[in-house]
């Protein structure tokens, strides 16, 4: 009879914990009577018994430590195992197999770089105010000249354009998503658009003058709009065709210090900005209003860059000399996961 009572408690606890199938199978095998309703009575009995167990006081220290460790682990929840080694084959070569294919230089330090959407071109910007556009195939051909067939155009000089129109350091570059246009930002307070389809053109066909030094910029996926960050805390949205500027009309939506990085999501529904104030802001791509702010997201450290993954659901955030984070972006909830610690 005592066994039957204990079985009832076991099976009731299983029901209570959600293991209905297992509880029904065991109950049918044992043929318990009465039936086993869901109950956590067994858990309470176990806790009471543990509290009155003889010599329990001698085990309190180790038990408390074990309980704290278990509770701490449960609080953290599942995470990323950065030491996990997958057996999946990757196409990227080992780091030791990477080699320098081509080197070009500006007269000053190179401060900005960007790939075109198709990966065929690279643009570089320098402290000397110059911009170079390079052909990737020609750069690779220079690393293996013996493989170039006679008459092959890939044997030409990799630098296909050199542009001079800024007066000070070029701080940011980005290719137009659809047209042969390169946009650049500079410390000379200007944003310039170059049509690099014309070999003879060295100057910009359109200049947008701002009130502060340009730090970062990003094209709307259609190429019709441009978001710009400067040393001023207010994000600018420019119409590329008219150069008209738009800003959010709500002052407290803005950063409190200069903007360090800005990027549109692939679907243009949102864009993200980061600032010297250490905050990260998610903006609505239509209304141009801030929809979420992570104030001092990294203990107040300056966030130096932000970008979206291809599916637009994750933002990768880099913090100057500190940490790299990811931020999942369902519209209902947000969370941060530390991937690497540089402390």
C-alpha positions in Angstrom: 0.0 0.0 0.0 2.9 2.4 0.9 4.4 1.7 -2.5 1.1 2.6 -4.2 1.0 6.0 -2.4 4.5 6.8 -3.4 3.8 5.8 -7.0 0.8 8.1 -7.1 3.0 11.0 -5.9 5.7 10.2 -8.5 3.2 10.0 -11.4 1.3 13.2 -10.2 4.6 15.1 -10.2 5.4 13.8 -13.7 1.9 15.1 -14.8 2.6 18.4 -13.1 6.0 18.8 -14.9 4.4 18.2 -18.3 5.5 14.5 -18.9 1.9 13.3 -19.5 2.8 10.5 -21.9 5.4 9.0 -19.6 3.1 9.3 -16.5 0.2 7.6 -18.3 2.4 4.7 -19.4 3.9 4.1 -16.0 0.4 4.5 -14.3 -1.0 1.8 -16.6 1.9 -0.5 -16.0 1.6 -0.2 -12.2 -2.2 0.1 -12.2 -2.2 2.8 -9.5 -5.4 3.4 -7.6 -6.7 6.1 -7.2 -5.8 7.9 -10.5 -2.9 10.4 -10.5 -4.0 14.0 -10.9 -1.3 16.7 -11.6 0.3 17.7 -8.4 3.7 19.1 -7.1 3.2 17.7 -3.6 6.2 15.4 -4.0 8.4 18.4 -4.6 7.2 20.1 -1.4 7.6 16.9 0.6 11.2 16.5 -0.7 12.0 20.1 0.3 10.6 19.7 3.8 12.6 16.4 4.2 15.8 18.0 3.0 15.4 20.8 5.5 15.1 18.4 8.4 17.7 15.9 7.2 20.2 14.9 10.0 23.6 16.6 9.8 22.3 18.9 7.2 24.1 21.8 8.7 27.5 20.3 7.8 26.4 20.2 4.1 25.0 23.8 4.0 28.1 25.5 2.6 28.6 23.1 -0.2 24.9 22.9 -0.9 24.5 26.7 -1.0 27.4 27.0 -3.4 26.0 24.3 -5.6 22.6 26.0 -5.5 24.1 29.4 -6.4 26.0 27.9 -9.3 23.0 26.2 -10.6 20.8 29.3 -10.2 23.5 31.4 -11.9 23.7 29.0 -14.8 19.9 29.0 -15.2 19.8 32.8 -15.1 22.3 33.0 -17.9 20.4 30.6 -20.0 21.7 28.9 -23.2 24.5 30.8 -24.9 27.1 30.5 -27.6 30.0 28.0 -27.3 32.8 30.0 -28.9 35.1 27.0 -28.6 32.8 24.6 -30.5 34.4 23.2 -33.6 32.0 22.2 -36.3 32.8 19.5 -38.8 31.1 21.4 -41.6 33.3 22.2 -44.6 33.9 25.9 -45.3 35.0 27.4 -48.6 37.3 30.0 -47.0 41.0 29.1 -46.9 42.9 28.9 -43.7 44.4 32.2 -42.4 47.9 31.1 -43.3 46.8 30.7 -47.0 45.8 34.4 -47.4 48.3 36.4 -49.4 48.6 40.0 -50.4 47.4 40.2 -54.0 48.1 43.9 -54.7 49.2 47.0 -52.9 48.5 50.6 -53.9 49.1 53.7 -51.8 47.9 57.2 -51.2 50.1 60.1 -50.3 48.5 60.0 -46.9 47.0 57.4 -44.5 44.0 55.5 -45.9 41.0 56.2 -43.7 38.0 54.7 -45.7 37.2 51.8 -47.9 34.2 50.2 -49.6 33.3 47.4 -52.0 30.8 47.8 -54.8 27.6 45.7 -54.5 28.8 43.2 -57.1 32.3 43.0 -55.5 34.0 44.0 -58.7 35.3 47.4 -57.5 37.0 48.8 -54.4 37.1 52.5 -53.4 39.7 53.9 -50.9 39.8 57.3 -49.3 42.7 59.1 -47.8 43.9 61.8 -45.4 45.3 63.5 -48.5 41.7 64.1 -49.7 42.1 61.7 -52.7 39.9 58.8 -53.7 40.9 55.8 -55.7 38.7 53.2 -57.4 40.3 49.8 -58.2 39.3 46.9 -60.3 39.3 43.7 -58.2 40.1 41.3 -61.2 43.0 43.4 -62.2 44.3 43.4 -58.7 44.2 39.6 -58.6 45.8 39.4 -62.0 48.7 41.4 -60.8 49.4 38.7 -58.2 49.7 36.0 -60.9 51.0 37.8 -64.1 52.0 34.5 -65.7 48.4 33.4 -65.9 47.3 36.4 -68.0 46.5 35.5 -71.6 47.7 37.9 -74.4 45.3 40.7 -75.0 43.4 40.0 -71.8 42.2 43.3 -70.4 42.6 42.1 -66.8 46.3 42.9 -67.3 45.6 46.6 -67.1 46.4 48.9 -64.2 44.2 48.1 -61.2 43.6 51.8 -60.3 40.9 52.8 -62.8 39.9 56.2 -61.3 41.5 58.8 -59.1 39.2 61.4 -57.9 40.2 64.8 -56.4 37.4 67.1 -55.2 37.6 67.2 -51.4 39.7 69.7 -49.5 40.3 67.6 -46.4 40.4 63.9 -45.2 38.0 61.5 -46.8 36.2 59.8 -43.8 33.6 57.5 -45.5 32.7 56.0 -48.8 29.9 54.0 -50.3 28.9 52.8 -53.7 25.4 53.4 -55.1 23.4 50.1 -55.0 22.4 50.4 -58.7 24.2 53.1 -60.5 28.0 53.7 -61.2 28.0 56.4 -58.5 30.4 56.7 -55.6 29.4 58.9 -52.6 32.1 60.2 -50.2 32.1 62.2 -46.9 34.9 64.4 -45.7 36.1 66.6 -42.9 35.6 69.5 -45.2 31.8 69.4 -44.3 30.8 68.0 -47.6 29.2 64.9 -49.2 30.1 64.4 -52.8 28.7 62.1 -55.5 31.0 60.9 -58.4 29.9 59.3 -61.7 32.8 57.0 -62.2 31.5 55.6 -65.5 33.2 58.5 -67.2 37.0 58.1 -67.3 37.8 61.7 -67.8 35.8 63.0 -64.8 37.8 63.8 -61.7 35.2 66.0 -59.9 31.8 65.3 -58.3 28.7 66.0 -60.2 26.8 66.8 -57.0 27.9 68.3 -53.7 25.9 68.4 -50.5 27.3 70.9 -47.9 26.7 70.2 -44.3 27.2 72.2 -41.1 29.7 69.8 -39.6 32.4 67.2 -40.5 31.0 64.1 -42.0 31.7 60.9 -40.1 29.6 58.2 -41.8 26.9 57.6 -44.4 24.7 54.9 -45.9 22.6 54.6 -49.1 19.0 53.7 -49.0 18.7 50.3 -50.9 17.0 52.2 -53.8 19.8 54.7 -53.9 17.3 57.6 -53.7 18.1 58.7 -50.1 21.3 59.0 -48.0 21.5 59.0 -44.2 24.5 60.9 -42.9 26.2 61.1 -39.5 28.4 64.0 -38.5 30.2 65.2 -35.3 26.8 66.8 -34.5 24.4 64.5 -32.7 21.5 64.9 -35.1 21.1 62.3 -37.9 20.5 63.8 -41.4 18.4 62.2 -44.2 19.2 63.6 -47.6 17.2 63.3 -50.9 20.0 62.4 -53.3 18.3 64.0 -56.3 17.3 67.3 -54.7 19.9 67.5 -51.8 17.0 68.4 -49.5 17.7 67.5 -45.8 15.3 65.9 -43.3 15.7 65.4 -39.6 13.6 63.9 -36.9 11.4 66.5 -35.3 11.6 65.1 -31.8 14.7 66.4 -30.1 15.0 63.6 -27.5 15.1 61.0 -30.2 18.6 62.2 -31.2 22.0 61.2 -29.9 23.7 63.4 -27.3 27.1 63.3 -29.0 28.6 62.9 -32.4 27.5 60.0 -34.6 30.2 57.4 -35.3 28.4 54.9 -37.6 25.1 54.5 -39.4 23.6 51.8 -41.7 20.4 51.0 -43.5 18.9 47.5 -43.2 18.7 45.5 -46.4 14.9 46.0 -46.6 15.1 49.7 -45.7 12.4 49.3 -43.1 14.9 50.4 -40.4 18.3 51.9 -40.0 20.7 51.9 -37.0 23.0 54.5 -35.7 25.8 54.6 -33.1 27.3 57.5 -31.3 30.1 58.8 -29.1 27.6 58.8 -26.3 27.8 55.0 -26.3 24.1 54.6 -27.3 22.7 52.6 -30.2 19.5 53.8 -31.9 17.1 51.9 -34.2 15.1 54.2 -36.5 12.0 53.7 -38.6 13.0 53.9 -42.2 9.8 55.6 -43.3 8.9 58.1 -40.5 12.6 58.8 -39.7 11.8 58.5 -36.0 13.7 56.6 -33.4 11.8 53.4 -32.3 14.3 52.1 -29.8 17.4 53.3 -27.9 20.0 51.3 -26.1 21.5 54.0 -23.8 25.1 53.4 -22.8 24.7 49.9 -24.2 28.3 49.1 -23.5 28.8 50.8 -20.1 29.2 54.1 -21.9 32.0 53.1 -24.2 32.0 54.7 -27.7 30.4 52.4 -30.3 32.6 52.6 -33.4 30.6 50.7 -36.0 27.2 49.1 -36.6 26.0 47.0 -39.5 23.1 44.6 -40.3 23.3 40.9 -41.3 21.9 40.0 -44.7 18.5 39.0 -43.3 18.3 42.4 -41.5 17.4 40.7 -38.1 20.7 41.2 -36.4 22.9 44.2 -35.8 26.6 43.6 -35.2 28.1 46.3 -32.9 31.8 46.9 -32.4 32.9 48.8 -29.4 36.2 50.6 -29.4 38.9 48.5 -27.7 36.2 46.7 -25.6 33.7 44.3 -26.9 31.7 43.1 -30.0 28.1 42.4 -29.5 25.1 41.3 -31.5 21.6 42.7 -31.1 18.6 40.6 -32.2 15.9 42.8 -33.7 12.4 41.4 -33.5 10.2 44.5 -33.0 8.8 43.1 -29.8 11.9 42.3 -27.9 15.6 43.1 -27.9 18.7 41.4 -26.3 22.4 41.7 -26.4 24.8 38.7 -26.7 28.5 39.2 -26.1 30.5 37.3 -28.7 34.1 38.4 -28.1 35.7 40.1 -25.1 38.9 42.2 -25.7 39.4 43.2 -22.1 
